[in-house]
């Protein structure tokens, strides 16, 4: 029956149905074929419960804040700041691109918003400097995915809700891994520029640097406000998302005046549509994962693996990483988190793994999958924004995927990289 279920869902995906349809059909298939004793009425209850968590209220708020910032002037101010301090390095322009993507991700929490906001101004500059378009596109896509690790991250919020783990701890745990990946990308850009003989630009003067810092100081307050407010006990994760919206409005509507009151209706509508898609996926994903659990699927799939792994935390993390990496290559990362986290929860508990560290590994695989063929969502965002063919967009991605997989290995072997900052907040 499991093979038939998998084939039905795969066929629906290949026919082009949105992910919510295979999930709903798979849930009903398990119910009507006797794989579980529960009926559709219970599925409705699971769907309502799935979106009933108060923490999920942070999702539309962070999406709305990201839309406001993308429409406004925040991205350019962050770009100017990074450029002022790094353009004189060899490979300074791609390093600027990677760092600016990470910084905007720390402000917006959205990979796709980062692709749009940073890719627009930086891709023409990279091409003018002599970098191949395939490299520019791959850099923008993969650097934007650091946004999933640096708070605020919607991936962390969804994982925290499903795993019942502290959102604040997850936000802190993603910071150092995000910086590690940024440093790996920067090193690759430096080596690539040196191999191609691309000369650096002139060094910015200190008055120019101080001017860029002054212009970017308010946008840089976003991650400080969100993470500092949560850990300072000023507000919860949900309240932090509302503060993020208020801060975005203050910057872009009142101070910078790049977003008008008239623009807010369209931005709210766009955010509402994205939120609706996310919440439908969360609801149907919750019903699907509960149905899998009552049908005993996790035990059937993972029972032999749990017995083989025993107490090895490294082997358990490796299995989790492989499963989520493969899943996120084909399916939206939020859906993968909703489905696989409940399945792997017994393994996490039996191996004695820290759920916060597991959350970093899982979210990193979601970041990799967002930029990995065949169906990475950021690949299709880049195709739509830059109007380039699929093969050209993915041509330059292999080196970045290899670096992200290397980062996964490092984090599995050295969990302290993820857990050090949360341990400071929980002595």
C-alpha positions, 0 to 999 in steps of 0.5 A: 500500500505504501508503494501505491500511495507514493506512486499516486502522489508522484503522478499527481505532482508530475501532472502539475497539481499544487502540493496540497492536492497530492497531500489531500489525496494521500490522506484520503487514500490512507483513510479509505483503504483501511490503512488507518481507522480514522475518517475524513471528519478526524482529518478536518480536526487535524487540519484545524489543530495544525493551524491552531498554534498561536506561534503560527501568527508570526508567519503572516507578520514576517511575510508582510514585513518582508514585502514592505522591505522588498518594496522599499529602500532597505536592500539598497542601503544594506548593499551600499554598506557591504560594498563600502567595506568589501569592494577593494577585496579580490572578489569583492563584488560577489562577496558583497552580493553574498553578504548583502543577501545574508543581511537582507535575509536577517531583515526579511526572513524570506529567501524568495524576497531576498532573491528579488531584492538583491538579485535585481541590483547585483546581477547587472553589476556582476555581469559588467565586472566579467562574471558569467551569468550562471555564476551570478545567478547561482550566487544570488540563489544560494546566498539568499538561502542563508535567510532560512538560517538567520532570524527571523526564519519562517522555516524555524517557526514551522519546525518549532511549532511541529517539534514543540521547540523554542523559537527563540533558541532556534533563531539563536542557533541559526546565526553561527551556521549562517555566518559559517556558510557566508564565509565559505561562499566568500572564500569561494568567490575570492578564489574564483576571482583570483583564478579568473584574474578579476581585479578588485575595485578601488577602496572606499574612503572612511567618510564613504564607509561611515556614510554607508554605515549611518544610512544602514544603521536602522535596517541593521536594527531588525535582527537585533530588535527581533532576537534581542527582544525575544531573549530580553523578555520584552516580547514573544516570537509572535509579538516580535513579528508584529514589532517587525511590521511596525518597524518596517512601516516606520522605516519605509513609510515614515522615514525613507518614504519609499512606500506610500500608504496607497502601496500598503493595500497591494502589499497586504493582499500579496502577503495574504495570498502567500500566507493562505498558501502556507497555511493551507499547506500547514493544515493539509500537511498536519492531517497527512502526517497524523494519518501517517502516524496512525497508520504506523508508517514511521515505525515501518519505515524507520524501525530497522534504521533506529535498530541499526543506528542504536545510540549513534547520534552522528548516524542519526543526524546523517540519516535525518540530513539525507532524508530532508535533503532528498525531500526538499529537492522535490517538494516545498521545504515547508511541506517536507518539514511538516511531514518528515519531522513527526516521522523522525521525532521518535529517532530524535528522542531515542538517540538523545538528540538536541531538537534545537540542533536537529532544527538547524540541520533540518532547516539547512537541508531546506535551504539547500533544497530551495536551490537544488534541481529539479524543483528548488523554489528559488530556482523558479523565482530566479527564472521568473525574475531574471527571465533566464532558461532553467538550465542556465540558472542551475548550471552554476549551482553545483559548487554552492551545493557542495559547500552547503553539504560540507557545512552540513557535515561540519555541523553534524560533527560539531554541534557546538556551532549551533548550540553555543549561542542558545546555551548562553541564553539558557545557562 
